[in-house]
Amino acid sequence: MHLRVEALILAIRHHGEHGAIVRALTAEHGLQAGYVRGGRSTRIRPILQPANRVIGEWRARTDDQLASLTVELVTSRAPLYAEPLPALALEWVTTLTAAALPEAQPYPRLYAALDGTIGVIAAAPAARGWALALARYELLVLAELGYGLERDMLPPALTTGVAPEWDEIFEALALTGDALEASILVDRRAVTLAARTRLVERLKRAVA
């Protein structure tokens, strides 16, 4: 197995004294895991930030072996982690993607949507510019995994191009959050949804 493609870093778990197991999303090969030697070093650790865009190279002798992974940074999202709300938003979208998707199954629409959502978070001057994008990404995750919601169930914020008020944004987030909890994240609610809870609570405090 040899794969060299662009990818979005989703999750990192320390492994051994110096290494890390990294999960990243690719457009054509889906979610891929790999072991990064020296992944906890001061040189490589900044590259492995969730939401970073990298060139990843996976190598394994067999398909059932955890691949070794090397990474080259393409786009760093490190500056966004200095801001509390964008940092929580990035934590949530990457956590959701890593928890929801099966490995090695391509979801090119989700890859493009995740990349776009991260881009909106990076570009928007305030949370109002990206909060609805999160709900729309969650809606797409549900649809791509076979749990799409009927259009007549959706609040106007998710079906029209009109800029919504905050109460409409929170209505959209409540709907998609409930759907995720009831379907995709059933076995992983406590850990995975904690990131989303922190984000929504912080958003509500910010606009109160």
Helices and strands as residue ranges (DSSP letters): E 2-15, E 19-26, E 30-36, G 45-48, E 53-59, E 67-75, G 78-82, H 84-100, H 108-123, G 127-129, H 131-144, G 151-153, G 156-158, H 166-182, G 186-188, H 189-207
